[in-house]
Amino acid sequence: MPDRHRMALAVGMFVLYVASIAGANWMISHVGRPVSGAHVLPVWPGLYAPSGVYLAASTFVARDLLQRLAGARAGLVAILLGAAVSWAVSSSTLALASGATFLLSESCDFLVYTPLQARHFPFAVAGSGLVSDLVDSTVFLTLAGIPLAEALPGQLVGKAWVVLGGGLVAGALRRVGPFRSSPQRPLLAAAPGS
């Protein structure tokens, strides 16, 4: 596939990634049943999680797909921009929890996904997302002052649905041109001689 097609897909994935971050932070304050300091949505019968749970989990998958299309440097740029967006769109109460947690969990996702993706793309997407789910949920809830006993099970289940679905999508995409392998020449590669 020509680089321009891969670049167009990568830009689309980057936009989806950033929109998921902003959307997750917006949802927690506006969508679902109001509870103390947040809103919640069901993730299983009788089990609830902060309403940004589904979009927050989609960031793990979107970042992995972006890296598959554009290389590790694009993934790192996305993490840094995502942390800034997460910080900027959160309420003052959630800003530190959101920004710090995002940076930590996306870094975990990057560290697990990167070495696995060349040989086991679907497993890398699902596995790195599940690791990030655990880190993200535990750290976010702790920093935000939300009791783990009340919210952690819902966070883990809600994000796991999205991450496991992302692994299935990655399994289907690995047969599609730009997702068959990582780029031989990353789209954000350093210029020759630099």
Rosetta constraint file for C-alpha pairs under 8 A:
AtomPair CA 1 CA 5 HARMONIC 6.61 0.50
AtomPair CA 1 CA 6 HARMONIC 6.89 0.50
AtomPair CA 1 CA 177 HARMONIC 6.29 0.50
AtomPair CA 1 CA 178 HARMONIC 6.33 0.50
AtomPair CA 2 CA 6 HARMONIC 6.61 0.50
AtomPair CA 3 CA 7 HARMONIC 5.88 0.50
AtomPair CA 3 CA 187 HARMONIC 7.94 0.50
AtomPair CA 4 CA 8 HARMONIC 6.09 0.50
AtomPair CA 5 CA 9 HARMONIC 6.29 0.50
AtomPair CA 6 CA 10 HARMONIC 6.07 0.50
AtomPair CA 6 CA 69 HARMONIC 6.33 0.50
AtomPair CA 6 CA 70 HARMONIC 7.59 0.50
AtomPair CA 6 CA 178 HARMONIC 6.10 0.50
AtomPair CA 7 CA 11 HARMONIC 6.07 0.50
AtomPair CA 7 CA 69 HARMONIC 7.67 0.50
AtomPair CA 7 CA 70 HARMONIC 7.27 0.50
AtomPair CA 7 CA 187 HARMONIC 7.07 0.50
AtomPair CA 8 CA 12 HARMONIC 6.22 0.50
AtomPair CA 9 CA 13 HARMONIC 6.14 0.50
AtomPair CA 9 CA 69 HARMONIC 7.42 0.50
AtomPair CA 10 CA 14 HARMONIC 6.07 0.50
AtomPair CA 10 CA 66 HARMONIC 5.55 0.50
AtomPair CA 10 CA 69 HARMONIC 5.72 0.50
AtomPair CA 10 CA 70 HARMONIC 6.13 0.50
AtomPair CA 11 CA 15 HARMONIC 6.19 0.50
AtomPair CA 12 CA 16 HARMONIC 6.18 0.50
AtomPair CA 13 CA 17 HARMONIC 6.02 0.50
AtomPair CA 13 CA 62 HARMONIC 6.13 0.50
AtomPair CA 13 CA 63 HARMONIC 7.67 0.50
AtomPair CA 13 CA 65 HARMONIC 7.12 0.50
AtomPair CA 13 CA 66 HARMONIC 5.65 0.50
AtomPair CA 14 CA 18 HARMONIC 6.30 0.50
AtomPair CA 14 CA 62 HARMONIC 7.47 0.50
AtomPair CA 14 CA 63 HARMONIC 7.50 0.50
AtomPair CA 14 CA 66 HARMONIC 6.42 0.50
AtomPair CA 14 CA 78 HARMONIC 7.03 0.50
AtomPair CA 15 CA 19 HARMONIC 5.98 0.50
AtomPair CA 16 CA 20 HARMONIC 5.99 0.50
AtomPair CA 16 CA 62 HARMONIC 6.95 0.50
AtomPair CA 17 CA 21 HARMONIC 6.51 0.50
AtomPair CA 17 CA 58 HARMONIC 7.69 0.50
AtomPair CA 17 CA 59 HARMONIC 5.38 0.50
AtomPair CA 17 CA 62 HARMONIC 5.38 0.50
AtomPair CA 17 CA 63 HARMONIC 6.42 0.50
AtomPair CA 17 CA 78 HARMONIC 7.83 0.50
AtomPair CA 17 CA 82 HARMONIC 7.84 0.50
AtomPair CA 18 CA 22 HARMONIC 6.35 0.50
AtomPair CA 18 CA 59 HARMONIC 7.87 0.50
AtomPair CA 18 CA 78 HARMONIC 7.87 0.50
AtomPair CA 18 CA 81 HARMONIC 7.85 0.50
AtomPair CA 18 CA 82 HARMONIC 6.05 0.50
AtomPair CA 18 CA 85 HARMONIC 7.36 0.50
AtomPair CA 19 CA 23 HARMONIC 5.81 0.50
AtomPair CA 20 CA 24 HARMONIC 5.92 0.50
AtomPair CA 20 CA 55 HARMONIC 5.21 0.50
AtomPair CA 20 CA 56 HARMONIC 6.54 0.50
AtomPair CA 20 CA 58 HARMONIC 6.75 0.50
AtomPair CA 20 CA 59 HARMONIC 6.01 0.50
AtomPair CA 21 CA 25 HARMONIC 6.39 0.50
AtomPair CA 21 CA 55 HARMONIC 6.93 0.50
AtomPair CA 21 CA 56 HARMONIC 6.25 0.50
AtomPair CA 21 CA 59 HARMONIC 6.62 0.50
AtomPair CA 21 CA 82 HARMONIC 6.64 0.50
AtomPair CA 21 CA 85 HARMONIC 7.09 0.50
AtomPair CA 21 CA 86 HARMONIC 6.09 0.50
AtomPair CA 22 CA 26 HARMONIC 6.15 0.50
AtomPair CA 22 CA 85 HARMONIC 6.60 0.50
AtomPair CA 22 CA 86 HARMONIC 6.38 0.50
AtomPair CA 22 CA 89 HARMONIC 6.21 0.50
AtomPair CA 23 CA 27 HARMONIC 5.94 0.50
AtomPair CA 23 CA 52 HARMONIC 7.25 0.50
AtomPair CA 23 CA 55 HARMONIC 6.71 0.50
AtomPair CA 24 CA 28 HARMONIC 6.42 0.50
AtomPair CA 24 CA 51 HARMONIC 7.41 0.50
AtomPair CA 24 CA 52 HARMONIC 3.96 0.50
AtomPair CA 24 CA 53 HARMONIC 6.82 0.50
AtomPair CA 24 CA 54 HARMONIC 7.53 0.50
AtomPair CA 24 CA 55 HARMONIC 5.07 0.50
AtomPair CA 24 CA 56 HARMONIC 5.45 0.50
AtomPair CA 25 CA 29 HARMONIC 7.16 0.50
AtomPair CA 25 CA 52 HARMONIC 6.18 0.50
AtomPair CA 25 CA 86 HARMONIC 6.87 0.50
AtomPair CA 25 CA 89 HARMONIC 6.38 0.50
AtomPair CA 25 CA 90 HARMONIC 5.62 0.50
AtomPair CA 25 CA 98 HARMONIC 7.90 0.50
AtomPair CA 26 CA 30 HARMONIC 6.34 0.50
AtomPair CA 26 CA 52 HARMONIC 7.49 0.50
AtomPair CA 26 CA 89 HARMONIC 7.06 0.50
AtomPair CA 26 CA 90 HARMONIC 7.17 0.50
AtomPair CA 27 CA 31 HARMONIC 4.95 0.50
AtomPair CA 27 CA 32 HARMONIC 7.95 0.50
AtomPair CA 27 CA 39 HARMONIC 7.58 0.50
AtomPair CA 27 CA 51 HARMONIC 5.69 0.50
AtomPair CA 27 CA 52 HARMONIC 5.12 0.50
AtomPair CA 28 CA 38 HARMONIC 5.47 0.50
AtomPair CA 28 CA 39 HARMONIC 5.28 0.50
AtomPair CA 28 CA 40 HARMONIC 7.18 0.50
AtomPair CA 28 CA 50 HARMONIC 5.83 0.50
AtomPair CA 28 CA 51 HARMONIC 4.88 0.50
AtomPair CA 28 CA 52 HARMONIC 5.01 0.50
AtomPair CA 29 CA 37 HARMONIC 7.62 0.50
AtomPair CA 29 CA 38 HARMONIC 5.27 0.50
AtomPair CA 29 CA 39 HARMONIC 5.90 0.50
AtomPair CA 30 CA 38 HARMONIC 7.83 0.50
AtomPair CA 30 CA 39 HARMONIC 6.57 0.50
AtomPair CA 31 CA 39 HARMONIC 5.97 0.50
AtomPair CA 31 CA 40 HARMONIC 7.38 0.50
AtomPair CA 31 CA 41 HARMONIC 7.93 0.50
AtomPair CA 31 CA 51 HARMONIC 6.28 0.50
AtomPair CA 32 CA 39 HARMONIC 5.16 0.50
AtomPair CA 32 CA 40 HARMONIC 5.12 0.50
AtomPair CA 32 CA 41 HARMONIC 5.30 0.50
AtomPair CA 32 CA 51 HARMONIC 6.20 0.50
AtomPair CA 33 CA 39 HARMONIC 5.13 0.50
AtomPair CA 33 CA 40 HARMONIC 5.20 0.50
AtomPair CA 33 CA 41 HARMONIC 6.57 0.50
AtomPair CA 34 CA 38 HARMONIC 6.00 0.50
AtomPair CA 34 CA 39 HARMONIC 4.25 0.50
AtomPair CA 34 CA 40 HARMONIC 6.48 0.50
AtomPair CA 35 CA 39 HARMONIC 5.51 0.50
AtomPair CA 35 CA 40 HARMONIC 7.02 0.50
AtomPair CA 38 CA 50 HARMONIC 6.69 0.50
AtomPair CA 38 CA 51 HARMONIC 7.96 0.50
AtomPair CA 39 CA 50 HARMONIC 5.71 0.50
AtomPair CA 39 CA 51 HARMONIC 5.67 0.50
AtomPair CA 40 CA 48 HARMONIC 5.98 0.50
AtomPair CA 40 CA 49 HARMONIC 5.18 0.50
AtomPair CA 40 CA 50 HARMONIC 4.25 0.50
AtomPair CA 40 CA 51 HARMONIC 4.51 0.50
AtomPair CA 41 CA 48 HARMONIC 5.39 0.50
AtomPair CA 41 CA 49 HARMONIC 5.68 0.50
AtomPair CA 41 CA 50 HARMONIC 6.34 0.50
AtomPair CA 41 CA 51 HARMONIC 5.02 0.50
AtomPair CA 42 CA 46 HARMONIC 7.12 0.50
AtomPair CA 42 CA 47 HARMONIC 5.76 0.50
AtomPair CA 42 CA 48 HARMONIC 4.31 0.50
AtomPair CA 42 CA 49 HARMONIC 6.46 0.50
AtomPair CA 42 CA 154 HARMONIC 7.97 0.50
AtomPair CA 43 CA 47 HARMONIC 5.79 0.50
AtomPair CA 43 CA 48 HARMONIC 5.50 0.50
AtomPair CA 43 CA 49 HARMONIC 6.62 0.50
AtomPair CA 43 CA 154 HARMONIC 6.26 0.50
AtomPair CA 43 CA 157 HARMONIC 6.59 0.50
AtomPair CA 43 CA 158 HARMONIC 5.07 0.50
AtomPair CA 44 CA 48 HARMONIC 7.04 0.50
AtomPair CA 44 CA 154 HARMONIC 7.73 0.50
AtomPair CA 44 CA 157 HARMONIC 7.67 0.50
AtomPair CA 44 CA 158 HARMONIC 7.86 0.50
AtomPair CA 47 CA 153 HARMONIC 7.67 0.50
AtomPair CA 47 CA 154 HARMONIC 5.60 0.50
AtomPair CA 48 CA 151 HARMONIC 7.26 0.50
AtomPair CA 48 CA 154 HARMONIC 5.10 0.50
AtomPair CA 48 CA 155 HARMONIC 7.74 0.50
AtomPair CA 49 CA 53 HARMONIC 6.56 0.50
AtomPair CA 49 CA 151 HARMONIC 5.93 0.50
AtomPair CA 49 CA 152 HARMONIC 7.78 0.50
AtomPair CA 49 CA 153 HARMONIC 7.97 0.50
AtomPair CA 49 CA 154 HARMONIC 4.57 0.50
AtomPair CA 49 CA 155 HARMONIC 5.14 0.50
AtomPair CA 49 CA 158 HARMONIC 6.99 0.50
AtomPair CA 50 CA 151 HARMONIC 7.64 0.50
AtomPair CA 50 CA 155 HARMONIC 7.14 0.50
AtomPair CA 52 CA 56 HARMONIC 5.86 0.50
AtomPair CA 53 CA 57 HARMONIC 6.21 0.50
AtomPair CA 53 CA 155 HARMONIC 6.34 0.50
AtomPair CA 53 CA 158 HARMONIC 6.08 0.50
AtomPair CA 53 CA 159 HARMONIC 5.98 0.50
AtomPair CA 54 CA 58 HARMONIC 6.35 0.50
AtomPair CA 54 CA 158 HARMONIC 6.26 0.50
AtomPair CA 54 CA 159 HARMONIC 5.87 0.50
AtomPair CA 54 CA 162 HARMONIC 6.41 0.50
AtomPair CA 55 CA 59 HARMONIC 6.63 0.50
AtomPair CA 56 CA 60 HARMONIC 7.54 0.50
AtomPair CA 56 CA 159 HARMONIC 7.46 0.50
AtomPair CA 57 CA 61 HARMONIC 7.18 0.50
AtomPair CA 57 CA 129 HARMONIC 7.46 0.50
AtomPair CA 57 CA 133 HARMONIC 7.05 0.50
AtomPair CA 57 CA 159 HARMONIC 4.92 0.50
AtomPair CA 57 CA 160 HARMONIC 7.67 0.50
AtomPair CA 57 CA 162 HARMONIC 6.01 0.50
AtomPair CA 57 CA 163 HARMONIC 6.35 0.50
AtomPair CA 58 CA 62 HARMONIC 6.06 0.50
AtomPair CA 58 CA 159 HARMONIC 7.98 0.50
AtomPair CA 58 CA 162 HARMONIC 6.28 0.50
AtomPair CA 58 CA 163 HARMONIC 6.99 0.50
AtomPair CA 58 CA 166 HARMONIC 7.80 0.50
AtomPair CA 59 CA 63 HARMONIC 5.95 0.50
AtomPair CA 60 CA 64 HARMONIC 6.36 0.50
AtomPair CA 60 CA 106 HARMONIC 6.80 0.50
AtomPair CA 60 CA 109 HARMONIC 6.74 0.50
AtomPair CA 60 CA 125 HARMONIC 7.91 0.50
AtomPair CA 60 CA 128 HARMONIC 7.82 0.50
AtomPair CA 60 CA 129 HARMONIC 5.55 0.50
AtomPair CA 60 CA 132 HARMONIC 7.40 0.50
AtomPair CA 60 CA 163 HARMONIC 7.46 0.50
AtomPair CA 61 CA 65 HARMONIC 6.25 0.50
AtomPair CA 61 CA 125 HARMONIC 6.24 0.50
AtomPair CA 61 CA 126 HARMONIC 7.96 0.50
AtomPair CA 61 CA 129 HARMONIC 6.79 0.50
AtomPair CA 61 CA 163 HARMONIC 6.58 0.50
AtomPair CA 61 CA 166 HARMONIC 5.77 0.50
AtomPair CA 62 CA 66 HARMONIC 6.04 0.50
AtomPair CA 63 CA 67 HARMONIC 6.16 0.50
AtomPair CA 63 CA 75 HARMONIC 6.08 0.50
AtomPair CA 63 CA 78 HARMONIC 7.12 0.50
AtomPair CA 63 CA 79 HARMONIC 7.89 0.50
AtomPair CA 64 CA 68 HARMONIC 6.22 0.50
AtomPair CA 64 CA 75 HARMONIC 7.37 0.50
AtomPair CA 64 CA 110 HARMONIC 7.59 0.50
AtomPair CA 64 CA 113 HARMONIC 7.00 0.50
AtomPair CA 64 CA 125 HARMONIC 6.29 0.50
AtomPair CA 65 CA 69 HARMONIC 6.28 0.50
AtomPair CA 65 CA 170 HARMONIC 7.89 0.50
AtomPair CA 66 CA 70 HARMONIC 5.90 0.50
AtomPair CA 66 CA 71 HARMONIC 7.45 0.50
AtomPair CA 66 CA 74 HARMONIC 7.14 0.50
AtomPair CA 66 CA 75 HARMONIC 6.44 0.50
AtomPair CA 67 CA 71 HARMONIC 4.54 0.50
AtomPair CA 67 CA 72 HARMONIC 5.38 0.50
AtomPair CA 67 CA 73 HARMONIC 7.74 0.50
AtomPair CA 67 CA 74 HARMONIC 6.13 0.50
AtomPair CA 67 CA 75 HARMONIC 4.99 0.50
AtomPair CA 67 CA 182 HARMONIC 7.78 0.50
AtomPair CA 68 CA 72 HARMONIC 7.99 0.50
AtomPair CA 68 CA 117 HARMONIC 7.80 0.50
AtomPair CA 68 CA 179 HARMONIC 6.44 0.50
AtomPair CA 68 CA 181 HARMONIC 7.08 0.50
AtomPair CA 68 CA 182 HARMONIC 4.96 0.50
AtomPair CA 68 CA 183 HARMONIC 6.97 0.50
AtomPair CA 69 CA 178 HARMONIC 6.45 0.50
AtomPair CA 69 CA 179 HARMONIC 6.52 0.50
AtomPair CA 69 CA 182 HARMONIC 6.32 0.50
AtomPair CA 69 CA 183 HARMONIC 6.26 0.50
AtomPair CA 70 CA 74 HARMONIC 5.85 0.50
AtomPair CA 70 CA 75 HARMONIC 7.76 0.50
AtomPair CA 70 CA 182 HARMONIC 7.64 0.50
AtomPair CA 70 CA 183 HARMONIC 6.36 0.50
AtomPair CA 70 CA 186 HARMONIC 5.28 0.50
AtomPair CA 70 CA 187 HARMONIC 4.97 0.50
AtomPair CA 70 CA 188 HARMONIC 6.81 0.50
AtomPair CA 71 CA 75 HARMONIC 6.68 0.50
AtomPair CA 71 CA 182 HARMONIC 6.74 0.50
AtomPair CA 71 CA 183 HARMONIC 6.28 0.50
AtomPair CA 71 CA 185 HARMONIC 7.96 0.50
AtomPair CA 71 CA 186 HARMONIC 4.76 0.50
AtomPair CA 71 CA 187 HARMONIC 6.66 0.50
AtomPair CA 71 CA 188 HARMONIC 7.19 0.50
AtomPair CA 72 CA 76 HARMONIC 6.30 0.50
AtomPair CA 72 CA 114 HARMONIC 7.35 0.50
AtomPair CA 72 CA 186 HARMONIC 7.66 0.50
AtomPair CA 73 CA 77 HARMONIC 6.22 0.50
AtomPair CA 73 CA 186 HARMONIC 7.74 0.50
AtomPair CA 73 CA 188 HARMONIC 6.23 0.50
AtomPair CA 73 CA 189 HARMONIC 7.35 0.50
AtomPair CA 74 CA 78 HARMONIC 6.10 0.50
AtomPair CA 74 CA 187 HARMONIC 7.66 0.50
AtomPair CA 74 CA 188 HARMONIC 6.12 0.50
AtomPair CA 75 CA 79 HARMONIC 6.28 0.50
AtomPair CA 75 CA 110 HARMONIC 7.49 0.50
AtomPair CA 76 CA 80 HARMONIC 6.40 0.50
AtomPair CA 76 CA 110 HARMONIC 7.94 0.50
AtomPair CA 77 CA 81 HARMONIC 6.18 0.50
AtomPair CA 78 CA 82 HARMONIC 5.74 0.50
AtomPair CA 79 CA 83 HARMONIC 6.13 0.50
AtomPair CA 79 CA 102 HARMONIC 7.95 0.50
AtomPair CA 79 CA 103 HARMONIC 6.51 0.50
AtomPair CA 79 CA 106 HARMONIC 6.27 0.50
AtomPair CA 79 CA 107 HARMONIC 7.36 0.50
AtomPair CA 80 CA 84 HARMONIC 6.44 0.50
AtomPair CA 80 CA 103 HARMONIC 7.14 0.50
AtomPair CA 81 CA 85 HARMONIC 6.15 0.50
AtomPair CA 82 CA 86 HARMONIC 5.89 0.50
AtomPair CA 82 CA 102 HARMONIC 7.46 0.50
AtomPair CA 82 CA 103 HARMONIC 7.82 0.50
AtomPair CA 83 CA 87 HARMONIC 6.12 0.50
AtomPair CA 83 CA 98 HARMONIC 7.91 0.50
AtomPair CA 83 CA 99 HARMONIC 4.98 0.50
AtomPair CA 83 CA 100 HARMONIC 7.25 0.50
AtomPair CA 83 CA 102 HARMONIC 5.73 0.50
AtomPair CA 83 CA 103 HARMONIC 5.50 0.50
AtomPair CA 84 CA 88 HARMONIC 6.11 0.50
AtomPair CA 84 CA 99 HARMONIC 6.76 0.50
AtomPair CA 85 CA 89 HARMONIC 6.09 0.50
AtomPair CA 85 CA 99 HARMONIC 7.97 0.50
AtomPair CA 86 CA 90 HARMONIC 6.20 0.50
AtomPair CA 86 CA 95 HARMONIC 7.26 0.50
AtomPair CA 86 CA 98 HARMONIC 5.93 0.50
AtomPair CA 86 CA 99 HARMONIC 5.21 0.50
AtomPair CA 86 CA 102 HARMONIC 7.24 0.50
AtomPair CA 87 CA 95 HARMONIC 4.91 0.50
AtomPair CA 87 CA 96 HARMONIC 6.78 0.50
AtomPair CA 87 CA 98 HARMONIC 6.21 0.50
AtomPair CA 87 CA 99 HARMONIC 4.58 0.50
AtomPair CA 88 CA 95 HARMONIC 7.20 0.50
AtomPair CA 89 CA 95 HARMONIC 7.67 0.50
AtomPair CA 90 CA 94 HARMONIC 5.59 0.50
AtomPair CA 90 CA 95 HARMONIC 4.82 0.50
AtomPair CA 90 CA 98 HARMONIC 6.95 0.50
AtomPair CA 91 CA 95 HARMONIC 5.70 0.50
AtomPair CA 92 CA 96 HARMONIC 7.72 0.50
AtomPair CA 93 CA 97 HARMONIC 7.90 0.50
AtomPair CA 93 CA 144 HARMONIC 7.10 0.50
AtomPair CA 94 CA 98 HARMONIC 5.68 0.50
AtomPair CA 94 CA 144 HARMONIC 5.92 0.50
AtomPair CA 95 CA 99 HARMONIC 5.94 0.50
AtomPair CA 96 CA 100 HARMONIC 5.83 0.50
AtomPair CA 96 CA 101 HARMONIC 7.98 0.50
AtomPair CA 96 CA 143 HARMONIC 7.55 0.50
AtomPair CA 97 CA 101 HARMONIC 5.71 0.50
AtomPair CA 97 CA 139 HARMONIC 7.62 0.50
AtomPair CA 97 CA 140 HARMONIC 5.32 0.50
AtomPair CA 97 CA 141 HARMONIC 7.79 0.50
AtomPair CA 97 CA 143 HARMONIC 4.97 0.50
AtomPair CA 97 CA 144 HARMONIC 5.42 0.50
AtomPair CA 98 CA 102 HARMONIC 5.88 0.50
AtomPair CA 98 CA 140 HARMONIC 6.45 0.50
AtomPair CA 99 CA 103 HARMONIC 6.29 0.50
AtomPair CA 100 CA 104 HARMONIC 6.26 0.50
AtomPair CA 101 CA 105 HARMONIC 5.92 0.50
AtomPair CA 101 CA 136 HARMONIC 5.75 0.50
AtomPair CA 101 CA 139 HARMONIC 6.02 0.50
AtomPair CA 101 CA 140 HARMONIC 5.52 0.50
AtomPair CA 102 CA 106 HARMONIC 5.81 0.50
AtomPair CA 102 CA 136 HARMONIC 6.87 0.50
AtomPair CA 103 CA 107 HARMONIC 6.05 0.50
AtomPair CA 104 CA 108 HARMONIC 6.32 0.50
AtomPair CA 104 CA 135 HARMONIC 7.73 0.50
AtomPair CA 104 CA 136 HARMONIC 7.42 0.50
AtomPair CA 105 CA 109 HARMONIC 6.19 0.50
AtomPair CA 105 CA 132 HARMONIC 4.91 0.50
AtomPair CA 105 CA 133 HARMONIC 7.51 0.50
AtomPair CA 105 CA 135 HARMONIC 5.70 0.50
AtomPair CA 105 CA 136 HARMONIC 5.04 0.50
AtomPair CA 106 CA 110 HARMONIC 6.06 0.50
AtomPair CA 106 CA 132 HARMONIC 6.65 0.50
AtomPair CA 107 CA 111 HARMONIC 6.13 0.50
AtomPair CA 108 CA 112 HARMONIC 6.21 0.50
AtomPair CA 108 CA 128 HARMONIC 7.36 0.50
AtomPair CA 108 CA 131 HARMONIC 7.15 0.50
AtomPair CA 108 CA 132 HARMONIC 5.92 0.50
AtomPair CA 108 CA 135 HARMONIC 7.92 0.50
AtomPair CA 109 CA 113 HARMONIC 5.80 0.50
AtomPair CA 109 CA 128 HARMONIC 4.76 0.50
AtomPair CA 109 CA 129 HARMONIC 6.08 0.50
AtomPair CA 109 CA 131 HARMONIC 6.85 0.50
AtomPair CA 109 CA 132 HARMONIC 5.38 0.50
AtomPair CA 110 CA 114 HARMONIC 5.72 0.50
AtomPair CA 110 CA 128 HARMONIC 7.43 0.50
AtomPair CA 111 CA 115 HARMONIC 7.23 0.50
AtomPair CA 112 CA 116 HARMONIC 6.81 0.50
AtomPair CA 112 CA 124 HARMONIC 7.17 0.50
AtomPair CA 112 CA 127 HARMONIC 7.54 0.50
AtomPair CA 112 CA 128 HARMONIC 5.15 0.50
AtomPair CA 112 CA 131 HARMONIC 7.98 0.50
AtomPair CA 113 CA 117 HARMONIC 5.75 0.50
AtomPair CA 113 CA 124 HARMONIC 4.91 0.50
AtomPair CA 113 CA 125 HARMONIC 6.36 0.50
AtomPair CA 113 CA 127 HARMONIC 7.51 0.50
AtomPair CA 113 CA 128 HARMONIC 5.22 0.50
AtomPair CA 114 CA 118 HARMONIC 7.81 0.50
AtomPair CA 114 CA 124 HARMONIC 7.79 0.50
AtomPair CA 116 CA 120 HARMONIC 5.69 0.50
AtomPair CA 116 CA 121 HARMONIC 6.85 0.50
AtomPair CA 116 CA 123 HARMONIC 7.73 0.50
AtomPair CA 116 CA 124 HARMONIC 5.27 0.50
AtomPair CA 117 CA 121 HARMONIC 4.24 0.50
AtomPair CA 117 CA 122 HARMONIC 7.62 0.50
AtomPair CA 117 CA 123 HARMONIC 7.69 0.50
AtomPair CA 117 CA 124 HARMONIC 5.15 0.50
AtomPair CA 117 CA 125 HARMONIC 7.50 0.50
AtomPair CA 118 CA 181 HARMONIC 6.69 0.50
AtomPair CA 118 CA 182 HARMONIC 6.63 0.50
AtomPair CA 120 CA 124 HARMONIC 5.84 0.50
AtomPair CA 121 CA 125 HARMONIC 6.29 0.50
AtomPair CA 121 CA 170 HARMONIC 6.66 0.50
AtomPair CA 121 CA 171 HARMONIC 7.19 0.50
AtomPair CA 121 CA 174 HARMONIC 7.23 0.50
AtomPair CA 122 CA 126 HARMONIC 6.31 0.50
AtomPair CA 122 CA 166 HARMONIC 7.94 0.50
AtomPair CA 122 CA 167 HARMONIC 4.71 0.50
AtomPair CA 122 CA 168 HARMONIC 6.66 0.50
AtomPair CA 122 CA 169 HARMONIC 7.73 0.50
AtomPair CA 122 CA 170 HARMONIC 4.85 0.50
AtomPair CA 122 CA 171 HARMONIC 4.90 0.50
AtomPair CA 122 CA 174 HARMONIC 7.87 0.50
AtomPair CA 123 CA 127 HARMONIC 5.59 0.50
AtomPair CA 123 CA 167 HARMONIC 6.36 0.50
AtomPair CA 124 CA 128 HARMONIC 5.69 0.50
AtomPair CA 124 CA 167 HARMONIC 7.80 0.50
AtomPair CA 125 CA 129 HARMONIC 6.01 0.50
AtomPair CA 125 CA 163 HARMONIC 7.44 0.50
AtomPair CA 125 CA 166 HARMONIC 6.68 0.50
AtomPair CA 125 CA 167 HARMONIC 5.32 0.50
AtomPair CA 125 CA 170 HARMONIC 6.97 0.50
AtomPair CA 126 CA 130 HARMONIC 6.15 0.50
AtomPair CA 126 CA 163 HARMONIC 5.50 0.50
AtomPair CA 126 CA 164 HARMONIC 5.44 0.50
AtomPair CA 126 CA 166 HARMONIC 6.49 0.50
AtomPair CA 126 CA 167 HARMONIC 4.60 0.50
AtomPair CA 127 CA 131 HARMONIC 6.34 0.50
AtomPair CA 128 CA 132 HARMONIC 6.10 0.50
AtomPair CA 129 CA 133 HARMONIC 5.90 0.50
AtomPair CA 129 CA 160 HARMONIC 7.87 0.50
AtomPair CA 129 CA 163 HARMONIC 5.55 0.50
AtomPair CA 130 CA 134 HARMONIC 6.41 0.50
AtomPair CA 130 CA 159 HARMONIC 7.93 0.50
AtomPair CA 130 CA 160 HARMONIC 6.37 0.50
AtomPair CA 130 CA 163 HARMONIC 6.63 0.50
AtomPair CA 131 CA 135 HARMONIC 6.42 0.50
AtomPair CA 132 CA 136 HARMONIC 5.62 0.50
AtomPair CA 133 CA 137 HARMONIC 5.82 0.50
AtomPair CA 133 CA 155 HARMONIC 7.95 0.50
AtomPair CA 133 CA 156 HARMONIC 6.26 0.50
AtomPair CA 133 CA 159 HARMONIC 6.21 0.50
AtomPair CA 133 CA 160 HARMONIC 7.07 0.50
AtomPair CA 134 CA 138 HARMONIC 6.07 0.50
AtomPair CA 134 CA 156 HARMONIC 6.55 0.50
AtomPair CA 135 CA 139 HARMONIC 6.00 0.50
AtomPair CA 136 CA 140 HARMONIC 5.74 0.50
AtomPair CA 137 CA 141 HARMONIC 5.99 0.50
AtomPair CA 137 CA 152 HARMONIC 6.46 0.50
AtomPair CA 137 CA 155 HARMONIC 6.00 0.50
AtomPair CA 137 CA 156 HARMONIC 6.72 0.50
AtomPair CA 138 CA 142 HARMONIC 6.14 0.50
AtomPair CA 138 CA 148 HARMONIC 7.16 0.50
AtomPair CA 138 CA 152 HARMONIC 6.75 0.50
AtomPair CA 139 CA 143 HARMONIC 6.04 0.50
AtomPair CA 140 CA 144 HARMONIC 5.89 0.50
AtomPair CA 141 CA 145 HARMONIC 6.05 0.50
AtomPair CA 141 CA 146 HARMONIC 4.94 0.50
AtomPair CA 141 CA 147 HARMONIC 6.79 0.50
AtomPair CA 141 CA 148 HARMONIC 6.33 0.50
AtomPair CA 141 CA 151 HARMONIC 7.47 0.50
AtomPair CA 141 CA 152 HARMONIC 7.41 0.50
AtomPair CA 142 CA 146 HARMONIC 6.14 0.50
AtomPair CA 142 CA 147 HARMONIC 7.09 0.50
AtomPair CA 142 CA 148 HARMONIC 6.92 0.50
AtomPair CA 146 CA 150 HARMONIC 7.81 0.50
AtomPair CA 146 CA 151 HARMONIC 7.04 0.50
AtomPair CA 147 CA 151 HARMONIC 6.36 0.50
AtomPair CA 147 CA 152 HARMONIC 7.95 0.50
AtomPair CA 148 CA 152 HARMONIC 4.96 0.50
AtomPair CA 149 CA 153 HARMONIC 7.50 0.50
AtomPair CA 151 CA 155 HARMONIC 6.20 0.50
AtomPair CA 152 CA 156 HARMONIC 6.08 0.50
AtomPair CA 153 CA 157 HARMONIC 6.19 0.50
AtomPair CA 154 CA 158 HARMONIC 5.88 0.50
AtomPair CA 155 CA 159 HARMONIC 6.10 0.50
AtomPair CA 156 CA 160 HARMONIC 5.92 0.50
AtomPair CA 157 CA 161 HARMONIC 6.40 0.50
AtomPair CA 158 CA 162 HARMONIC 7.01 0.50
AtomPair CA 159 CA 163 HARMONIC 6.14 0.50
AtomPair CA 160 CA 164 HARMONIC 5.86 0.50
AtomPair CA 161 CA 165 HARMONIC 6.15 0.50
AtomPair CA 162 CA 166 HARMONIC 6.07 0.50
AtomPair CA 163 CA 167 HARMONIC 6.34 0.50
AtomPair CA 164 CA 168 HARMONIC 6.50 0.50
AtomPair CA 165 CA 169 HARMONIC 6.24 0.50
AtomPair CA 166 CA 170 HARMONIC 6.05 0.50
AtomPair CA 167 CA 171 HARMONIC 6.19 0.50
AtomPair CA 168 CA 172 HARMONIC 6.48 0.50
AtomPair CA 169 CA 173 HARMONIC 6.06 0.50
AtomPair CA 170 CA 174 HARMONIC 6.00 0.50
AtomPair CA 171 CA 175 HARMONIC 7.68 0.50
AtomPair CA 172 CA 176 HARMONIC 7.59 0.50
AtomPair CA 173 CA 179 HARMONIC 5.85 0.50
AtomPair CA 173 CA 180 HARMONIC 7.39 0.50
AtomPair CA 174 CA 179 HARMONIC 4.97 0.50
AtomPair CA 174 CA 180 HARMONIC 4.56 0.50
AtomPair CA 174 CA 181 HARMONIC 7.40 0.50
AtomPair CA 175 CA 179 HARMONIC 6.95 0.50
AtomPair CA 175 CA 180 HARMONIC 5.66 0.50
AtomPair CA 176 CA 180 HARMONIC 5.94 0.50
AtomPair CA 183 CA 187 HARMONIC 7.70 0.50
AtomPair CA 185 CA 189 HARMONIC 6.92 0.50
AtomPair CA 190 CA 194 HARMONIC 6.41 0.50
